Amino acid sequence: MIKKGLKVKVLSGRDRNKEGEVIEIDRSNNRAKIKDINMVKKHVKTTKEKKGGIFSKESFIHISNLSLIDEKIKNKKKESKK
């Protein structure tokens, strides 16, 4: 099971074979945000409070395209199966 803070590897898409840490999970849509992976450009309009511009931010990736690479979790799963 993928949880916030665990290290994962991307299996498909433009960021294939990259590794990163899970920042956020959307359980209802089975998607996760990974730090510095699947970056998209966000155009923000200037307001009284904020300066506008083009910002890069992470976008969600479907959980089926991720693989867990955190050794501690893998070892626990193997021990529990025995």
Buried (B, 14 or more C-beta within 10 A) or exposed (E): EBEEEBBBBBEEEEBEEBBBBBBEBEEEEEBBBBEEBBEEEEEEEEEEEEEEEEEEEBEBBEBEBBEBEBEEBEEEEEEEEE
